[in-house]
Amino acid sequence: MGAGAGSGRGQLFLRSLLFLLLAGPPARGQLRYAVPEELEHGAFVANLGEDLGLDVSTLSARRFRIVSRAGARQHLEVNLENGILFVNERIDREEVCEAGGTCLLHLQLLVESPLELYRVEVEVLDINDHAPTFPWQEYVLEVAESAVLGARFPLESAQDPDVGTNSVHTYRLSPNGFFSLEVQTRSDASKFAELVLERALDREQQRVHRVLLTALDGGVPERSGTAQILVTVLDANDNVPAFDQPSYGVSLPEDAPAGTLVIQLNATDLDEGPNGEIEYSFSGHAPPRVRELFHVEPRSGQVLLKGRLDYERASLHELYVQAKDRGPSAVAVHCRVLVHLLDVNDNAPEVTLTSVSTPVLEDAPPGTVIAVISVLDRDSGDNGRVSCEVGPNVPFELRSSFRNYYTLVTTQALDRELVPEYNVSITARDMGSPALLTRSTLTIPVSDVNDNAPRFLQPSYSVYVMENNAPGASICSVSALDPDCQQNAYLSYSIADGHIHGMPVGTYVSINSDSGHMYALRSLDYEQIRSFQIQVQAQDAGFPPLSANVTVHIFVLDQNDNAPVIVSPMPRNGSVATELVPRSARPGYLVGTVSAVDADAGLNSRLSYQLLQATDFTLFSVAPDTGELRTLRSFLEQDASRQQLVVQVRDGGQPALSATVSLLLSVVETMPQTLSDFSEFSLPPEVSSSSPLTLYLLVSLGSISFTFLLAILILTAIRCRGERRSRQGGSCSPPRCHCCPGSRPSSDGLKTSNLTAQPPAGTAAATCLDVPAGGPPGYCYKVCLGPESAQSDFMFLKPCSPPRNNEKDAGKRSRPEQHLQVSKEAKQPNTEWLPPVTQSTQRPALKRYQ
């Protein structure tokens, strides 16, 4: 029998292969094949790569695969190397398809890049791999000896899981002298056998008859099964039960609860007593599934529901019930009950994410496929029709590709900075009443694209730094934000190239590339640089990188770090500055002016003067704002002839800085021709070169003084020339004097010109001066400039006539008033605090001995 079965299987395979060849190429997107059951692993089914027109070399890269439900057995598989569909595991048609009819395997084939979906149906062809079987190997049939000829006795049917011609085809009975066999066909085309009495039985002659019943199927080769029938001859129980009808049909909803009455069977027996009492039961060949779901009451004949029905598993149940009386030689009669199940909408749709492509780039164009979704409802009719939709307010939609298959695509551009992740609710709803629905949530993260440039928190930054800061100290911090994420949001800070006062900006300020903290690389000096600006750039790490710039204004704040510098009077050679004061000076007489400058600004450069030490505080005073040193009273005979003063100059900073200068005032009866230290001052090298602005100021002052001196000289020369012509002569000899002696007397004493121009060395310029009334005639003065006159802003006068007897008195009457001059500035001063210098200020013209 085994050899015959193998040969039959081979013939069926050849026939199925011939069917595939004659069928021609399948249509794209819908293919159908046939394969016999029970093939070994690796058996060829079809060449999907060729039939679908796919490039076999790209199947693996495009993830060509069979999509199946979770938990389902994978009977077929695809070889990604050649695109061949082969048997993955043995297919048992009777196990895969419990019900009869066509057995189909529905395959969903998916290939990506681009996404394509194919549907394939594989019909599993039945082979004759099962022989008919009887419920029992030996069957006892009790026949009354009074049975009439032609009496029929139904026999147990054989069962064959195969279908079609491979199922039970006919029955045979072993030769005997009493019984024959007739094969009957039911409405469902199934066969059953009846034993027909051909010869009267005589219990006294033979009590038991043994016959062999053989069931044959229609397969090639045919298979068979046998059962031994033991016919026991009984005394007469003349009547057998009879059902109202041989077959019953009933409809039952699939959600009927246990205990529901399916049908009330009724059979009658004309006998009386035990021979007329009927018992009901299932026939011997009732399958176990029927016995699990239904129950027959032996006495009442009620068929009750015992288990839970499922329309999706089996929509029809066939029950065989027998009735037999309780008398001796009872004969069982059979009826068939067909239970048709009514579908109930008891299965909610199932949503399966077949393929998901996440995350999705935020610059993905509309129409990009995100996922393939399959929807299945195991109900039938309207209960199994499903509609699918997505929730509102999301930039996605569902597009139907095949029945119960949808693709989730984008409908508009995405922006990760606005919505970094979408939770898309997918609702599948059937058409049943009431409708059942299933919601599934798909989380779709949005992948970042570098589409946002960094943005600083402020449009510009203003930083105030106190001068004399420590190098390396943090001065400020800039911060920028980038709404992108990960490396697209990682920012690095840098300073743009540039120069500050001719020096690279990198020598002044540095920045931490990660934190944005800025540091001063050198100590700043307000007197050298008061403000500057730099450009800071923030750049992300995306590709391509994006950047933004911001301007940082840095203002240097002044600190009181410069003490006042005394510029007048300046001691020479380390000695104390000296000054001559005539004893005849009146109260308010201007002795001189102490001048100082402060390189700081604001209050730090506001200077005040005070007399710190004095031989006699009642004799002199210093103006706090201008530094003018004046007499408070007239000199007395008892006043010392040498007055020593210490003047302090203090700025307005906190803490205040100060400087002092010591003055030695000599009270003389007659003023000698010498210049005091108040007019002779020079700037220390370190002061004179401390600021370019100071140099510019000195040059301007020198130019103005030179112009003024030149004008005075020209005017004086013109005037002297005019007087010489008018008098036609002079009282001074030309070798000794180059000026006219005739001068107007003045009651205010000798007037001097405050000239700042300096003639060349070794030359002398002469001018005419007014002699006081009563002065000696013939006096002539000339301008004498010594080698060190380059340090002086004054014109020095020297008598050019020999001394006379009345020279002392004339000197007393003609004692000129002294003048003090403000020296050149060591550093750029804040001129708003300097006292104004007017032409009306009384300055004594101090003399110097040659």
C-alpha positions in Angstrom: 0.0 0.0 0.0 2.9 2.4 0.7 4.3 1.9 -2.8 0.9 2.6 -4.3 0.5 5.7 -2.2 3.9 7.1 -3.4 3.1 6.4 -7.0 -0.3 8.2 -6.7 1.4 11.2 -5.1 3.8 11.5 -7.9 1.1 11.3 -10.5 -0.8 14.1 -8.8 2.3 16.3 -8.7 2.8 15.8 -12.4 -0.8 16.7 -13.1 -0.6 19.9 -10.9 2.6 20.9 -12.7 1.0 20.4 -16.1 -1.9 22.6 -14.9 0.6 25.4 -14.1 2.2 25.2 -17.5 -1.1 25.3 -19.3 -2.5 28.1 -17.2 0.0 30.7 -18.8 1.6 33.7 -17.1 -0.4 35.1 -14.1 -1.6 38.6 -14.0 0.6 41.2 -12.2 -0.5 41.7 -8.6 -2.8 38.6 -8.5 -1.2 35.1 -9.0 -2.6 31.6 -8.4 -0.8 28.4 -8.2 -1.6 24.8 -7.2 0.5 22.5 -5.2 -0.2 18.9 -4.0 -0.2 18.3 -0.3 2.4 16.3 1.6 5.3 17.6 -0.5 8.7 17.5 1.2 10.6 20.6 2.4 12.2 22.5 -0.5 9.7 21.3 -3.2 9.3 23.8 -6.0 6.1 25.7 -6.2 6.6 28.6 -8.6 9.2 31.1 -9.8 7.8 34.3 -8.3 10.7 36.5 -9.4 10.1 35.6 -13.1 6.3 35.7 -12.8 6.3 39.1 -11.1 8.9 40.5 -13.4 11.3 41.3 -10.5 15.0 41.6 -10.6 16.2 38.6 -8.7 19.5 40.3 -7.7 17.6 43.0 -5.8 15.2 40.8 -3.9 17.3 40.6 -0.7 18.0 44.4 -0.7 14.3 45.2 -1.3 13.3 42.8 1.6 11.1 40.6 -0.6 9.1 38.5 1.9 5.8 36.8 2.6 3.6 38.7 5.1 1.7 36.5 7.4 -0.3 36.9 10.6 1.4 36.5 13.9 1.4 32.9 15.0 0.4 31.5 11.6 2.4 28.6 10.3 4.7 29.4 7.4 4.0 26.5 5.0 5.6 28.3 2.0 8.7 30.4 1.8 10.6 32.4 -0.9 14.3 31.9 -1.8 15.7 35.4 -2.1 18.6 34.2 -4.2 16.5 33.0 -7.1 12.9 34.1 -6.3 11.5 30.6 -6.2 8.5 29.8 -4.0 9.1 26.5 -2.2 7.6 24.3 0.4 8.8 25.3 3.8 7.1 22.6 5.8 4.8 19.7 5.0 1.3 20.7 4.1 -1.6 18.5 5.3 -4.7 19.6 3.4 -6.9 17.9 6.0 -5.2 19.9 8.7 -5.1 23.3 6.9 -8.7 23.2 5.6 -11.0 21.4 8.0 -14.0 21.9 5.8 -14.3 20.3 2.3 -14.1 22.1 -1.0 -11.3 24.1 -2.4 -8.4 24.6 0.0 -6.5 27.9 -0.6 -3.5 29.4 1.0 -3.6 33.2 0.7 -0.2 34.8 0.5 0.7 38.5 0.7 4.0 39.3 -0.9 5.7 42.6 0.0 8.7 44.2 -1.6 10.2 47.6 -0.7 12.0 50.5 -2.4 9.6 51.2 -4.0 6.9 49.6 -1.9 4.8 47.0 -3.9 2.3 44.5 -2.8 1.3 41.3 -4.5 -1.4 38.7 -3.7 -0.9 35.1 -4.4 -3.3 32.2 -3.9 -1.9 28.7 -3.7 -4.5 25.9 -4.0 -3.6 22.8 -2.0 -4.5 19.8 -4.1 -5.7 16.7 -2.3 -3.8 13.4 -2.7 -5.0 10.0 -1.7 -3.0 9.9 1.5 -5.8 8.5 3.7 -7.5 5.2 3.6 -11.2 4.8 4.7 -11.6 3.9 8.3 -14.5 2.6 10.3 -15.4 3.7 13.8 -14.9 0.1 15.1 -12.9 -2.8 13.8 -15.8 -5.1 14.7 -19.4 -4.1 14.5 -22.2 -6.1 16.2 -25.5 -6.2 14.4 -28.5 -7.8 16.1 -31.0 -9.1 13.6 -34.3 -10.8 14.7 -34.9 -14.1 13.3 -38.3 -12.9 12.3 -36.8 -10.3 9.9 -38.4 -10.5 6.6 -36.5 -11.0 3.4 -35.4 -7.7 1.9 -35.1 -6.1 5.3 -32.4 -3.4 5.3 -30.0 -2.8 8.1 -27.9 0.5 7.8 -24.3 0.0 8.6 -21.7 2.3 10.1 -20.2 4.5 7.4 -16.5 4.6 6.8 -14.7 8.0 7.0 -12.0 9.3 4.7 -10.5 12.8 5.3 -9.7 13.1 1.6 -12.1 14.8 -0.7 -13.5 14.3 -4.1 -12.6 11.0 -5.8 -10.2 10.3 -3.0 -13.0 9.9 -0.5 -15.1 6.8 0.1 -16.4 5.7 -3.2 -18.0 2.3 -2.6 -18.4 -0.6 -0.2 -18.0 -4.4 -0.7 -19.3 -7.3 1.4 -17.5 -10.6 1.7 -19.5 -13.5 0.0 -22.1 -15.2 2.2 -25.5 -16.9 1.8 -27.7 -14.6 3.8 -26.9 -11.0 3.2 -26.2 -8.7 0.3 -25.0 -5.1 0.2 -26.5 -2.0 -1.3 -24.6 1.3 -1.4 -26.7 4.4 -1.0 -25.8 8.1 -1.7 -26.8 10.9 0.6 -27.7 14.4 -0.5 -24.2 15.6 0.2 -22.9 12.9 -2.2 -21.5 10.8 0.7 -21.9 7.0 0.5 -23.2 4.6 3.1 -24.0 0.9 3.0 -27.1 -1.1 3.9 -27.1 -4.8 4.7 -30.0 -6.5 2.9 -31.4 -9.8 4.1 -31.6 -12.2 1.2 -32.4 -15.4 3.1 -34.5 -16.1 6.2 -32.6 -16.5 9.4 -32.9 -19.4 11.7 -31.5 -18.8 15.1 -31.7 -22.4 16.0 -29.5 -23.3 13.0 -27.0 -20.5 13.1 -26.9 -17.9 15.8 -24.0 -15.8 14.5 -23.1 -14.7 11.0 -19.7 -13.1 10.3 -19.2 -10.9 7.2 -16.3 -8.5 6.2 -17.3 -5.0 5.1 -14.7 -3.3 2.9 -14.8 0.5 2.2 -13.0 1.6 -1.0 -12.0 5.2 -2.1 -11.7 6.4 -5.6 -8.0 7.3 -5.6 -5.3 5.9 -7.8 -4.3 3.5 -6.5 -7.3 3.0 -4.4 -7.2 2.6 -0.6 -9.5 0.6 1.5 -10.5 -0.1 5.1 -12.3 -3.0 6.6 -14.6 -3.8 9.5 -15.8 -7.1 10.8 -19.6 -7.3 11.1 -20.9 -9.8 13.6 -24.6 -10.5 12.9 -26.3 -12.0 15.9 -29.7 -13.6 15.3 -32.2 -12.6 18.0 -35.6 -13.5 18.8 -38.2 -11.2 17.1 -38.5 -7.6 18.2 -40.7 -7.0 15.3 -40.7 -3.2 15.0 -37.8 -0.7 14.9 -38.0 2.9 15.8 -38.7 5.4 13.1 -37.9 9.2 12.9 -40.4 11.7 11.6 -38.0 12.5 8.8 -34.6 11.1 7.8 -32.9 14.5 7.8 -33.4 17.7 9.8 -32.1 21.2 9.2 -31.8 24.0 11.8 -30.2 27.5 12.0 -28.4 28.7 15.1 -26.6 32.0 15.8 -23.0 31.5 16.5 -23.2 33.4 19.8 -25.9 31.0 21.2 -25.0 30.2 24.9 -24.4 26.7 26.2 -27.6 24.8 27.0 -29.5 26.2 24.0 -31.9 23.7 22.5 -30.8 23.0 19.0 -33.6 20.6 18.0 -36.2 18.2 19.5 -35.9 14.8 17.8 -38.8 12.4 17.8 -38.8 8.7 16.9 -41.6 6.2 17.4 -41.7 2.4 17.9 -44.9 0.4 17.5 -43.7 -2.2 20.0 -44.8 -2.0 23.6 -42.9 -2.2 26.8 -39.1 -2.2 26.6 -39.3 -2.9 22.9 -41.1 0.4 22.5 -38.9 2.5 24.8 -36.5 4.6 22.6 -33.0 5.8 23.5 -31.2 8.5 21.5 -27.5 8.9 21.0 -24.9 10.0 18.5 -23.9 7.5 15.9 -20.6 5.8 16.3 -18.8 7.8 13.6 -19.8 11.3 15.0 -16.5 13.3 14.9 -15.0 14.4 18.3 -15.7 18.1 17.4 -19.4 17.4 17.2 -19.4 15.6 20.5 -17.6 18.7 22.0 -20.2 21.1 20.8 -23.5 19.2 21.1 -25.2 16.8 23.5 -28.1 14.4 23.0 -30.5 13.7 25.8 -30.9 9.9 25.7 -34.5 9.8 26.9 -36.0 13.0 25.5 -34.2 13.2 22.2 -33.3 16.9 22.7 -30.1 18.0 21.0 -28.5 20.7 23.3 -25.6 23.1 22.7 -22.7 22.2 24.9 -19.7 24.2 23.6 -19.1 27.6 22.0 -19.8 27.9 18.3 -17.5 29.8 15.9 -18.9 30.7 12.5 -15.4 31.6 11.2 -14.1 28.1 12.0 -17.1 26.1 10.7 -20.3 27.5 9.4 -22.1 24.0 9.2 -22.2 21.1 11.6 -23.5 17.7 10.5 -24.9 15.5 13.3 -25.9 11.8 13.0 -28.2 10.7 15.7 -29.5 7.2 16.2 -32.6 5.9 18.0 -32.8 2.4 19.4 -35.5 0.7 21.5 -34.7 -1.1 24.7 -36.0 -4.5 23.6 -34.0 -7.5 22.7 -32.5 -7.5 19.3 -32.9 -3.7 19.1 -32.2 -2.2 15.8 -30.8 1.4 15.6 -32.2 3.8 13.1 -30.3 7.0 12.1 -31.1 10.5 11.1 -29.0 13.5 10.0 -29.3 16.9 11.6 -27.7 19.8 9.7 -26.9 22.8 12.0 -26.4 26.0 10.0 -24.6 28.7 11.9 -25.7 32.4 11.5 -22.8 34.8 11.5 -22.8 37.4 14.3 -20.6 40.4 14.4 -18.5 39.1 17.2 -15.0 39.7 15.7 -13.5 43.2 15.8 -11.2 44.1 12.9 -7.6 43.2 13.3 -5.0 45.9 12.3 -1.6 44.7 11.4 1.4 47.0 10.6 2.9 45.1 7.8 5.8 47.4 7.2 6.8 50.6 8.9 9.5 53.1 7.7 10.3 55.3 10.7 11.6 57.8 11.6 10.6 60.0 8.7 12.7 63.0 7.7 11.1 66.3 8.3 11.8 67.4 4.7 10.1 64.3 3.2 7.8 65.4 0.3 4.0 64.9 0.5 3.1 61.4 -0.6 5.9 59.6 1.2 4.9 56.1 2.3 5.3 55.6 6.0 3.7 52.2 6.6 1.7 49.4 5.0 -1.3 48.4 7.1 -3.4 45.3 6.7 -6.9 45.0 8.1 -8.7 41.7 8.7 -12.2 40.9 10.0 -13.0 37.2 10.3 -16.7 37.8 10.1 -18.6 37.4 6.8 -20.8 39.6 4.8 -21.3 43.1 6.1 -19.8 42.1 9.4 -16.5 41.4 7.6 -16.4 44.5 5.5 -14.0 47.0 7.0 -13.3 50.7 6.6 -10.1 52.3 7.9 -9.3 55.9 8.7 -6.8 58.0 10.6 -7.4 60.5 13.4 -7.9 64.2 12.7 -5.3 67.0 12.7 -2.4 64.9 11.5 -0.5 65.3 8.2 -1.1 61.7 7.2 -3.8 59.9 5.3 -4.6 56.3 4.3 -4.7 55.2 0.7 -6.2 51.8 -0.3 -4.0 49.7 -2.4 -5.7 46.3 -2.3 -8.7 45.0 -0.5 -8.1 45.4 3.2 -4.6 46.8 2.6 -3.8 50.5 3.1 -0.7 52.6 2.8 -0.1 55.5 5.3 1.4 58.5 3.4 2.2 62.1 4.3 -0.1 64.9 3.1 2.1 67.9 3.8 5.6 69.0 4.8 6.6 68.2 8.3 8.4 70.4 10.8 10.2 68.6 13.6 10.7 71.8 15.6 6.9 72.2 15.8 5.9 68.5 16.3 8.8 66.1 16.9 6.6 63.0 17.1 3.2 62.0 15.9 0.9 59.5 17.5 -1.3 58.5 14.7 -4.5 56.8 15.7 -5.8 54.3 13.1 -9.4 53.2 13.4 -10.7 50.1 11.6 -14.6 49.8 11.7 -16.7 47.0 10.2 -20.2 47.3 8.7 -21.9 45.1 11.2 -24.7 46.1 13.5 -23.7 47.2 16.0 -20.4 48.0 14.4 -17.1 46.9 16.0 -14.0 48.9 15.8 -10.3 48.6 16.6 -7.9 51.5 17.3 -4.3 51.1 16.9 -1.7 53.9 17.6 1.3 54.2 15.4 4.1 56.4 16.8 6.0 58.2 14.0 9.1 60.1 15.1 10.2 62.9 12.8 13.9 62.9 12.1 15.7 66.3 12.3 17.1 68.1 9.3 19.5 71.1 9.7 17.0 73.7 8.6 17.3 76.3 11.4 20.3 78.6 11.9 21.4 79.4 15.5 19.8 82.5 17.1 21.4 84.6 19.8 19.3 85.5 22.8 20.0 89.2 22.3 20.4 91.3 19.1 23.7 92.7 20.5 25.6 92.6 23.7 27.1 95.5 25.7 29.8 94.6 28.2 31.4 96.9 30.7 34.8 96.0 31.9 36.8 97.8 34.6 40.3 98.7 33.4 43.3 96.9 34.9 41.4 93.7 34.8 43.2 90.4 35.4 44.2 88.7 32.2 42.2 85.5 31.6 39.2 86.7 33.7 35.7 86.1 32.3 34.1 89.3 31.1 30.8 88.1 29.7 28.9 85.2 28.2 27.0 85.0 24.9 24.4 82.3 24.3 22.5 81.2 21.2 19.8 78.7 20.6 19.2 76.3 17.8 15.7 74.6 17.6 17.2 71.6 15.8 18.3 68.6 17.7 21.4 66.3 18.2 24.4 67.4 16.2 22.3 70.0 14.3 21.8 71.8 17.6 25.4 71.5 18.9 26.8 75.0 18.7 30.4 76.2 18.7 31.3 79.8 19.3 34.2 81.7 17.7 35.3 85.3 17.2 35.5 86.7 13.7 38.8 88.0 12.5 39.5 91.7 12.9 41.8 94.3 14.4 41.7 96.6 17.4 44.1 99.5 17.1 46.1 97.5 14.6 46.3 94.4 16.7 44.4 91.1 16.0 41.2 90.9 18.0 42.4 87.5 19.2 45.1 89.2 21.3 42.4 91.0 23.3 39.6 88.6 23.8 39.1 84.8 23.5 35.9 82.7 23.7 35.1 79.2 24.9 33.8 77.4 21.8 31.5 75.2 23.9 30.0 77.5 26.5 30.3 81.0 24.9 32.2 82.4 27.9 34.5 85.3 26.8 37.8 86.1 28.5 40.1 89.1 28.4 43.6 88.1 27.3 45.2 91.3 28.5 44.7 93.9 31.0 42.8 96.8 29.5 43.8 100.4 30.0 41.1 103.1 29.8 43.6 105.7 28.9 44.7 103.7 25.8 41.4 102.2 24.6 38.0 103.1 25.8 35.7 100.8 23.7 35.8 98.3 20.9 33.5 95.8 19.4 33.9 92.3 18.1 31.8 89.9 16.1 31.0 86.5 17.7 29.8 83.7 15.5 27.7 80.7 16.6 27.8 77.7 14.2 26.0 74.4 14.5 27.4 71.0 13.6 24.9 70.1 10.9 25.5 69.5 7.3 25.7 71.9 5.8 26.5 74.0 8.9 24.4 77.1 9.6 25.7 80.1 11.6 24.7 83.5 13.0 26.7 86.5 14.1 26.2 89.0 17.0 28.1 92.2 17.8 29.6 92.5 21.3 30.3 96.1 22.4 33.0 96.2 25.1 33.3 99.4 27.1 36.3 99.9 29.3 35.4 101.7 32.6 37.8 104.1 34.1 39.5 103.3 37.4 41.3 105.8 39.5 44.7 104.3 38.7 46.6 107.5 37.8 47.7 110.0 40.4 47.9 113.7 39.5 51.1 114.8 37.8 52.5 118.2 38.7 53.5 119.9 35.5 54.2 123.4 36.9 56.4 124.3 38.7 59.0 121.6 37.9 62.1 121.4 40.1 65.4 121.2 38.3 68.0 118.6 39.1 66.1 117.3 42.1 66.0 120.7 43.8 63.0 122.4 45.3 61.2 124.8 43.0 62.1 128.4 44.0 60.2 131.6 43.5 61.0 135.3 44.3 58.3 137.4 45.8 58.7 141.2 46.2 58.2 142.3 49.8 56.0 145.1 48.4 53.4 142.6 47.1 49.9 143.6 48.0 47.2 141.2 49.2 45.9 139.0 46.3 49.3 139.2 44.6 49.6 136.2 42.2 52.7 134.4 43.2 52.3 131.7 40.6 50.0 128.8 39.6 50.5 125.2 40.4 49.3 123.1 37.5 48.7 119.4 37.4 47.0 116.9 35.0 45.4 113.5 35.6 45.1 110.9 32.9 41.9 109.5 34.3 38.5 110.7 33.3 35.4 111.9 35.0 35.5 112.4 38.8 38.8 110.6 38.8 40.4 113.5 36.9 38.8 116.3 38.8 41.6 118.0 40.7 41.6 120.1 43.8 44.5 122.1 45.3 45.2 122.8 48.9 48.1 124.2 51.0 49.4 121.3 53.0 52.3 122.9 54.7 53.5 126.5 55.1 55.9 128.6 57.1 53.0 131.0 57.8 49.5 129.9 56.8 48.3 133.5 57.2 50.5 134.7 54.4 49.6 132.6 51.4 46.6 130.7 50.0 45.9 128.3 47.1 42.7 128.4 45.0 41.2 124.9 45.3 40.1 124.9 41.7 42.7 126.7 39.7 45.8 126.2 41.9 46.7 129.9 41.9 49.0 130.8 44.7 48.3 134.3 46.1 49.2 136.4 49.1 46.6 136.9 51.8 48.2 140.1 53.2 51.1 142.4 52.8 54.5 141.4 54.1 55.6 142.6 57.5 59.1 143.3 58.7 59.0 140.3 61.0 58.0 137.9 58.3 60.7 135.5 57.3 62.4 136.2 54.1 62.2 132.5 53.1 58.8 130.9 53.0 58.5 127.1 52.4 55.2 125.8 51.1 53.9 122.3 50.3 50.9 122.2 47.9 48.9 119.0 47.5 46.9 118.1 44.4 44.1 115.5 45.0 41.8 114.0 42.4 38.1 113.1 43.0 38.5 109.3 42.7 37.7 106.7 45.4 40.1 106.2 46.9 41.6 109.6 46.0 45.2 109.9 44.8 47.4 112.9 45.3 50.7 114.5 44.5 52.6 117.3 46.3 55.0 119.9 45.3 57.4 121.9 47.5 57.9 125.6 46.9 60.6 127.8 48.3 59.5 131.5 48.2 62.2 134.1 48.8 61.0 137.5 49.8 63.2 140.1 48.2 63.3 143.8 48.2 64.3 144.0 44.5 63.3 141.5 41.9 66.4 140.2 40.0 66.3 139.5 36.4 65.8 135.7 36.6 63.0 133.4 35.8 61.4 131.4 38.5 60.8 127.7 38.5 57.2 128.3 38.0 57.9 129.1 34.3 60.7 126.6 33.7 59.2 123.2 33.6 59.7 120.3 31.4 57.8 117.0 31.1 59.4 113.8 32.3 60.1 111.5 29.4 57.7 108.9 30.7 55.0 111.6 31.0 55.6 113.4 27.7 55.4 110.2 25.7 52.6 108.6 27.5 49.9 109.6 25.0 49.8 110.6 21.3 47.1 113.0 22.2 49.4 114.8 24.6 52.0 115.2 21.8 49.3 116.6 19.5 48.3 119.1 22.2 51.9 120.2 22.7 52.5 120.7 19.0 49.3 122.7 18.7 50.3 124.9 21.7 53.7 125.4 20.3 52.4 126.4 16.9 50.0 129.0 18.4 52.7 130.4 20.6 55.1 130.7 17.7 52.5 132.5 15.6 51.7 134.9 18.4 55.4 135.7 19.0 56.0 136.3 15.3 53.1 138.7 15.2 54.4 140.6 18.3 57.9 140.9 16.8 56.6 142.2 13.5 54.3 144.8 15.2 57.2 145.9 17.5 59.6 146.3 14.6 57.1 148.4 12.7 56.5 150.6 15.7 60.1 151.1 16.5 60.9 152.0 12.9 58.2 154.5 12.8 59.3 156.3 16.0 63.0 156.3 14.8 62.0 158.1 11.7 59.9 160.6 13.6 62.6 161.6 16.1 65.5 161.3 13.5 67.8 160.0 16.1 68.1 158.1 19.3 69.5 158.3 22.7 71.1 154.8 22.5 74.1 154.0 20.4 73.5 151.4 17.7 76.0 148.9 19.0 74.4 148.8 22.4 70.8 149.0 21.6 68.5 148.3 18.7 65.4 150.0 20.0 64.2 153.5 20.4 64.5 155.0 23.9 61.5 157.2 23.6 58.7 155.3 25.3 55.5 156.3 26.9 55.5 156.3 30.6 53.2 153.9 32.4 51.9 154.1 35.9 51.4 150.4 36.1 55.0 149.4 35.7 56.8 147.7 33.0 54.5 145.7 30.6 55.8 142.4 29.2 54.7 140.3 26.4 54.0 136.6 27.1 55.7 135.2 24.1 56.1 131.5 23.5 58.0 131.5 20.2 61.7 130.6 20.5 64.3 132.1 18.1 67.2 130.1 16.9 70.1 129.6 19.3 72.7 132.3 19.4 70.4 135.1 18.3 68.7 137.9 20.2 65.6 139.8 19.3 65.0 143.4 20.5 61.8 145.2 21.3 60.8 148.6 22.8 59.4 148.6 26.2 57.6 151.3 28.1 59.6 152.8 30.9 57.7 154.0 34.0 57.3 157.6 34.6 60.3 159.1 36.2 62.5 156.3 35.0 66.0 157.0 33.7 66.2 158.1 30.1 68.2 156.2 27.6 67.3 152.7 29.0 67.0 150.1 26.4 66.2 146.4 26.8 66.8 143.5 24.5 65.4 140.0 24.5 68.0 137.5 25.6 67.4 133.8 24.9 69.8 131.4 26.4 70.6 127.8 25.3 67.9 126.4 27.6 65.3 128.9 26.3 63.7 126.0 24.4 62.3 124.9 27.7 60.6 128.3 28.3 57.5 129.9 27.0 58.6 133.4 28.2 60.6 136.3 26.8 63.4 137.4 29.1 64.5 141.0 29.3 68.0 142.2 30.0 69.2 145.8 30.3 71.5 146.8 27.6 72.9 150.0 29.2 75.5 150.3 31.9 74.3 150.6 35.5 73.6 154.1 36.8 73.2 155.5 40.1 69.5 155.6 40.0 69.2 152.0 38.8 68.1 150.8 42.2 65.2 153.2 42.4 64.3 152.7 38.8 64.3 148.9 39.4 61.9 149.4 42.3 59.6 151.5 40.2 59.8 149.3 37.2 59.5 145.9 39.0 57.5 143.9 36.5 54.6 141.6 37.5 55.5 137.9 37.4 53.9 135.3 35.1 53.4 131.6 35.6 52.9 129.3 32.6 51.0 125.9 32.4 53.3 123.3 31.0 52.7 120.7 28.4 50.5 117.9 29.5 52.0 114.5 30.4 48.9 112.6 29.6 45.7 113.7 27.9 43.9 115.6 30.7 40.2 115.9 31.1 40.0 119.6 30.2 36.6 120.1 31.6 38.1 120.4 35.1 41.0 122.6 34.2 40.8 126.3 35.2 40.4 128.8 32.4 43.4 130.9 31.5 42.6 134.4 30.5 44.7 137.3 29.3 43.6 139.3 32.2 45.2 136.9 34.8 48.0 138.7 36.6 51.2 136.7 36.0 54.5 138.1 37.2 57.3 138.1 34.7 60.0 136.2 36.7 63.6 136.8 35.9 66.6 134.5 35.8 70.2 135.3 36.5 72.6 134.6 33.7 
